[in-house]
Amino acid sequence: MMKKIDAFIDQFTMYRLLILYLVGLIGVSFFLALFRDISYNPLSILVTAIILVSASWIINKIFSEIFNAPAGNESAVITGLILALIISPTLGLYNILFFIAAAGLAMASKYILTINKKHLFNPAAIAVVLTALGPRQSASWWVGTAALLPFVIAGGYLIIRKIHRERMFLYYLSATTLSTILFALISKVSVGTSLHDMVFSSAVFFLGFVMLTEPLTSPARSKQQNIYGVIVGALLPPQVHFLNYYTTPEVALIIGNIYSYLVSPKVKLLPILKRKIRITPDSADFIFDPDSTVNYLPGQYMEWTLPHENTDSRGNRRYFTLASSPTEPDLRIGLKFYNKGSSFKEAMLQIDSNSLIGAHHLAGDFVLPDNIRTKLVLIAGGIGITPYRSMIKYLIDKHQRRDIILIYSARHPEDFAYQDVFDQAKKELGVRVLYVLTGHNQNQDKDKYLNGRISKKLIEQYVPDYDQRIFYLSGTNNMVQSISTQLRELNLPKSQIKTDNFSGYS
């Protein structure tokens, strides 16, 4: 069942999946309103959504031109849809002006409420906070109704599974539940009634699935994400107050965003392409000169935005692991290309030093352990080798020896990238490198290549102390899942298996 779910969500980028989810909620709301399961006019729901999405898209476009920044059109559409689900869909001249003001504040926050060009707050949340302070129009969070709850949960689970934020969501939901119980006891009201209202008449699920998990305003590392979830969850119940001021869902999220800013690196770049290098017959490295200093850990990734014409259904954003080392002055990403590839990949092939491309949201836990004595096995397939190029190059430049075995699989000898770096590490640091050929009859050099696929048998043969090592896996989802299963059959616990999970591999 889970494989079928993963196969389905892997067809979409994170942004496209989220848009489909939000549009789906608007559509379901329309039909529920027709049967009076929701108390709003069905036509008003659709018109409100159209106004908010259109206003967000247009205003975002204007700001992107003013600030000469790549336009995140998908994020503008997402923000408009979120606002349509949390602001009461009641039409009238004053309300329409309020919709446009909310959309304008949301988009403005991405360009004006920034530090080092990086916005601090979830755009929809800060917009309704500001409108509550100004025209005193607040969000009703009408999406948090019992009629919509099954649809919110079903689609929301797909979102957090896609971006691997299940644990953060569970911390958040647990904190909300405990906080609700605590304040019910303090206020001497029914705990059962409070929990019922939390589940069936609040923003808890929609906020958690959609807004809490937004990559750009949540922490970069998993431990910090869990703390972030606890902070927002603990502040979410309506009984939480400081003196005479009661929190709201948007205020709880904004406070969490502040924590996120304090503990996470905030990077927003407009890098300039220096050169493109063909590294295999179907892969290339893109080397950029960043417009400011970037401090990152080997193995982390960034989100890249490339505006281009005729954007296909997968949009203009992608997540790519940095193949460069923090010891290098340039940023390097490696991409694999396919026949009839996405419009994004086609546009990447055409970029030059004058092209506008943005890089931001530095994140990822797929990094070297702090303890240099930890024994490692790094397993890669195809372009999944990029994080290991970053790690190994870093170790070379730092003259840092670690007990590492690199197992790298590809179909043909010419498909192995970065062999110069790995051969240098083998010579200078004692890194053991195994090249595994999966194509037929390709074993041209038995001293350099192994035949077959990376399997339990191969690991037992070439990594006899496998039970003492941490395994890092990077490649296609099918490859990672297959090798993970075989490692578990070797009785390795999950704590000894790390996978390269980020929000956009597919």
N, C-alpha and C positions, 0 to 999 in steps of 0.2 A: 504493500500500500504506500509506504513512504517513498519507495523508488518511483512510483507513478506520480506522486505529488512533486517530487524533485524534478522529474522529467518535464512536468507541466510548467513549473515556475522557471525552469532554466531556459525556456523559450523567450523569456522577456528580460529586459534590464530591470533594475530595481525601480527606476522612475516610471517606466511604462506599466509595470505591474501595479504600482501604487495608483497611477491614473485610472487604470481599468477598475481597480477596487473602489475608488472614490466615485467614479461615474456610475458604477454598479449600485452603490448605496443611494445615489441621487435617483436612479431609475426605480429601485425598490421602494424608496420613499414616495415617489409619485404614485405608484400603484397602490401602496398601502393607504395613501391619502384618499384615493378614489373610493376605497371601501371604509373610510373614516377610522381606520386603525391609527392614523396620525391626524392630529387636529388642524393641520394646515391645509390651505387650498393647494391642490396638486399643481395647478398652473403656476401658482406663485413660487412653488419649489423650483420648477424648471426655469422660470424667468429670473429668479434671484441668482441661480447658479450661472446662467448665461451672462448676467450683468457683472458678477464678481470675477468670473474667469476672463471675460473680455477686458475689463478694467485692469486686472492684474497683468495681463499679457501686454496691453498697450503701454501702461505706465512703466513696466519693466523694460520694455523696448526703448522708451525715451531715456530712462536712467542709464541703460547700457551705452547709448550713444553719447550721452553727456560725459560719462566717466571712462569712455573708451575701453569697455570691458566686454568679454564674451557674454552674450545674452543667454541666460539659462531659461529658455522658453518653457521647458518641461516643469521646472520648479515654480515658475509663475503660474502655470495652469494648476499645479498641485495646490499651491497656496490659495488660489481662487476657489477651488473645490472644497478645501478644508473650511474656509470662511463660510461657504454656502451651507455647510453642515453644522456649524456652531452658532451662526447668527440667525435669528428668527426670520423665516422667509415671508415677511409681511410687506406687501407692496404699498406704495404711496410716495409722493414726491420727497418727503423728508427722509423716508427709509432708503430710497434709491440714492439720495445724496450721501447718506450714511454708508451704504455699500461701497460707493466710489471712494469715500474718505478712508474706509478700512483697507480697501485694496491699495490705495496710495500709500498709506502708512506702512503696510506690510512690505511693499516693494522698496520704499525709501529706506527702511531699516537695513536692507541688504547693502546699501551703498553709503549711508550716512552714519548709522549707529555701528561704526566699525573701529577696530584697532588694527593698524598695519594691513588695511584693506580687507580684513576678515570680519564678517558680521557676527555679532555676539548672540543674538536671540532668534528663537524660532519666529519667522516673520508673521505668521497668523496669530501667535500668542501675544507678541508685543503689540500688534495692531489693536487687538481688542482690549489690552491693558490701557493703551493710550486713549482709545475712544471712551473708555469708562471714566478716565480722568478728565477728558475734555468735554465732549457733548453729552457725557454720562449715558451713552448707549453701550450696554454690556452684552456679552455673548450669553445666549440662553443654553447652549450645548444641547439643542433639541435632538441631536443624533443619539443621545443617551437615553433611549426609550426602550421599553420591553419589546415592542413590535419589531424594532430593528436589531435587537441584541443578537439573534442567531446569525444574521448576515454580517454584523460587525465582527463577531468572533471568528466565523469561518474564513472570511477574507483576511482578517487581521493576522491570523496564524500563518497564512501564506507569506505575508510581508515579513514577519519576524524570522521565519525559517529561511527566506531568501537571503536576508542580510545577517543571519546568524546572531540574532539578538534575543534568543529565547531565554537565556539565563538572566539577562538584564531585566526583561519583562517580568520574570518570576520574582526577582528581588523587589521590583516595583509593586507588583500585586500583593506580595506578602506584607510589605511595609504599609500599604494602604489598608489592608485587612486588619492588621494589628493596631494601627492608628485609629481606625474606626471603632474597634472594640474598646480601646483605652478611653477615648473621648465619650463613648456611650456610657461606660462605667462612671466616669467623672461627672457626667451630666445627669446620671441616674435615669437614663432612658433605656428602652428595650434594646438589648444587643441584637436580637433577632431582627427587629424592625430596621435598625441601622444598617445591618449587613444586607438585608433585602433591598433597601433603597440604594445602597452602594452598587449592587449588581444590576438592578433593573431600572434605576432612575438617576444615573449619574454618568459622568464623562469618563469613568475609570478605564474602560476598555478602548474606546476610540482614542483617547489621549495617549494611552500606553502603546497601542499598536502603531499609530500614525505619527504622532508629534514627539513623543519621548524618544523614539528611535531614530529621528532624523540624524543622519551621519554628520552633517556640518555643524550642528550645535550640541552634539553629545560627545563624551570623552573618546579618546583614541584607543585606549587600552582597556581590556576586559575588566580588570579589578576596579578601575576608576568608573567604568560603566555601571558596575553593580552598586557602587556607592551612590552614584548619580540616581539610579533607579530608586534606591532607598530614600534619598532626600526628597525627590518629587512625590513618591508614594506616601511618605509620612505627612507631607504638607497638604495632600489632596483633599481629605475629608472636609466638608463644609463647617464642621465644628472647630477646626483648628483656627486659633486666633492669637494675636499679639495685642495685649491691652483690649481696645475696642475694635481692632481691625481684623476682619476675617479673611482668610485666604480664599482664592478661587482657583479653578484648574489652571487658568493661564498664568496666574501669579506664581503658583507652585512650580510650573515649568520654567518660568523666567528665573526664579531663584536657582533652580537646577542648572540652567544655562550659565549662570554666573560661576557656579562651582566648576562646570565644564571648562569654562575659559581659563580659570585659575590653574587647573591641573593638566591641561592639554596644550600641545603645540598648536599655534594658530598660524597657518601659512596660506597665503594667496598670492600666486605668482602669475606673471605674464612672460614666460620664458621665450627666448629667441632661439630658433633652430640654428645649430652650427653645421651639422652634417648628418647624412644618413649613410649607414654602412650595412651592406648585405652580409648577414652572418651565417645564413644557410640558404639553400635554394628558395625557400618560401618564407624566410624570416628576415627582419631588418632591425637594426638598432637606430634609434633616433636620439641624438645627443644635443642637449639644450644648454644654453647659457642662462642660468636663473637671474632674475633681476634683483634678487636680494639673497642673503645668506639663508640656507636651509639646514636646520639641525634635525637629523633623523637617525634612526637605528637601521643597521643593515637588515633587509628583508621586509621593510615597511612599504606601503603603497600610497598612491595619491589618486585623486579623482581629476580627470582631464576633460576639459570642455573645448570642443572644436566646432564653432559655428560653420555651417556649410549649406549649400543649396541642395534642394531635393533630399532632405533628410528622410531616411526611411523609418520604419516603425520602431527601430531600436534607439532612435534619438541621437543627440550630439554629445553624450557624456559616456565616459568609460572609466573603470578603475584599472590602473596598471601598477604592478610592482616596480619599484625602482631597481634597475639592474646595476646602477652605479653604487659606489661605496661613499660613505660620508667623508672619506679621506680625499675624494676627487672633487675638483672644482665644478665640474659639469654634472647635469642630471641626465641619466640614460635610461631609456625604456626599450624593451624588446617586444616586437609585435610579430605575430604569425599571420600570414595572408592566405586567403582561400580564393578559388575561382568563384565568381559571383558573390563576393563578400559584401559586408555591410557598407552603407554609404559612409559611415565614419572611417572605416579602414581605407576605402577608396580615396577619401579626402586626405587622410594622413599621407598617402603616397604622393599627393600633389603639393604638400606644404613646402614653404621655403622660409627664408629668414624674415620675410615681410608678412608672414601669416600670423593672424591673431589666434592664439591658443592660451587657455588658462589652466593652471594646475593648483589644486587646493585640497583641503581635507587630508592631511597627512595622518595615517593611522596604521594599525596592525600589530598583532601579537606574535606574528611568525618571525621571531628574532632569536638571536643566539642567547643561551642561558647565561646568567650572570656568573655562575661558577665555571671557570675555565677548565676545571678538572672533569666536568661532565662529559662522558663519552657519547658521541653523536653518530647517527647514520642519516645522511641527507639523500633522499630518493627523489628523482625528478624524471618527468617524461616530457619530451618536446620543449615548448617554450616555457614550461614550468621551471626551467633551469634558472630563470632570471633572479629570484631571490638569493640563490646560492652563489651566483656571480658576485652579488653585492657583499655577501658574508665573507666569501673566500678572499676577494680583493681587499676587504677591510683587514682581515687577519694578516695578509701578506704585508700590507703597508704598515701595520702596527707591530710586525715581527712577533706575532702572538701564536704560539703553538697550541693546538688542541688535538685531542684524539678523535679524528674524523674519518669516516668512510663515506665517500660520495659514490652513489650508484645512479647512473644516468642512462636512460634508455631512449633510443631513436630507431627509425626504420633502417636508415642507411648511414654509412660513415660520414658522408657530407652533411648529415643533418645534426651533427653535434656542434653546438655553439660554445664559444668561450674556452676552447681547449687550451689556448695559450695561457690563460689565467690558471686553469686547473693544473696544467703541467708545471707551471711555476710553483704552485702551492705544494705539489707532490715533491718537487726538488728541494724547496727551501723549508717547508714546514712538516714534511712527512705525511701529508694528507694522502690517503689511499683512494685511488680513483678507479672505478670499474665502469667501463663503457659496455652497454648491453644492446645488441642489435636485434630488433624484432622482425626485420625483413627476411625473406628467404634467400639462402645461399649468399649471404653477405659477409661471411666470416673470412675476410681476406688476410687478416693478421691475428692469428690465435693468441699472440702474446699481448695484444692490445684490446681485443674485443671478445665478449662473451655472446653466445647465441641464445635466442629464446626470449622469454619475458621475465620480468622481475616476479619471482614467486617465493613461496614459503621454502621450497627446496633450495633455491639459489641463496636465500638469506641464511639458511642453516649451514650451507656449505662455505660461504665466504664471510659470514659474520658469526663465528662460533660463540662469541660472548654477547649475542643479541639481547639476552635478558638483562644485561648490565647497561644498555644504551637507550638513549632517547631517539626515536625515529621521527624525522621530519619528512612530510610527504607533500609534493607540489606537482600538479599536472591537471589533466582533465578530471572532472568529477567522477567519471567511471573508473579511471585508473586509481584515484585516491581511495575510493570506496572499496575497490577490489583488494588493494594492498592492505588497507586497514583491516579488512575481514581476515586476511591470511595472517596478519600479525596477531590478531586476537586468538586465532587458532593455535598460535605458538604460546598462548597464555600470557601475552603481554597486556598489562592493564592500560586503560585509556590514558592514564597519566604519563605513559611513556610514548604516546603517539600524538604528534602535533600535525595538523593539516593547514594548508594555506587557504584559509577561508576569508574571502572579502566580498563586498557587495556587488559583484559584477563580473564574475569569471566568465559567465556564459554570454 
